Amino acid sequence: MDAEAIREIFHGLGPIHIRRMFGGKGIYQGELMFALEAGGELYLKVDHVTVAYFRDLGSRPFSVEMRNGQATMTSYWLMPEAAFDDLDEAARFSRMAVAAAGRVKAAKAQKGGKAAPRRKARNLPSEPLT
C-alpha cells in the first residue's frame, strides 16, 4: 500500500506521517505510532481497553516470525474491512488506535519514569515518506 493511499484512509484523523520500517510502514500522529502497514494490510494499535472490541469484530493481531521459528503477536490488530469502505469509520478506528497508543505510552512513562528513547534502526531512512 503506498503512502498516498494510507493518507487517504486516515484523512479524517488529520496530519499523519509515515516511516518505512522492516519491510512495512509505521504510521504516526505526532510521536505516537498508531498503525502499521505490512504486506498490503493495515493494522491498528490496541490495548487492554480496545483489544476485545477488535477481537469481537473478527480482527486478528499482526504477528512476526522470530529467528527461532516461533511467532510473536503484537499489539497491532487488522483494521476492520468496514473502515476501508467508510472514511468516517476509518477515522473512528484510527482515533481509537491513537488513544490506545497514548495510554500505552503514558503507562510506560508512569512505570519507568519515562518512555524508552527511540532507537534509530540501521539502514532505514529516518525521514518520513512523502
BELQUI-V37195 format. One record per run of one state. SS is the DSSP state (H for helix, E for strand, L for the rest). FROM is the first residue (numbers start at 0). TO is the last residue. If there is no record, write none. Layout:
# BELQUI-V37195
ss=SS from=FROM to=TO
ss=SS from=FROM to=TO
This chain:
# BELQUI-V37195
ss=L from=0 to=1
ss=H from=2 to=8
ss=L from=9 to=9
ss=H from=10 to=12
ss=L from=13 to=15
ss=E from=16 to=20
ss=L from=21 to=22
ss=E from=23 to=28
ss=L from=29 to=30
ss=E from=31 to=37
ss=L from=38 to=39
ss=E from=40 to=44
ss=L from=45 to=49
ss=H from=50 to=55
ss=L from=56 to=59
ss=E from=60 to=64
ss=L from=65 to=69
ss=E from=70 to=77
ss=L from=78 to=80
ss=H from=81 to=84
ss=L from=85 to=85
ss=H from=86 to=111
ss=L from=112 to=129
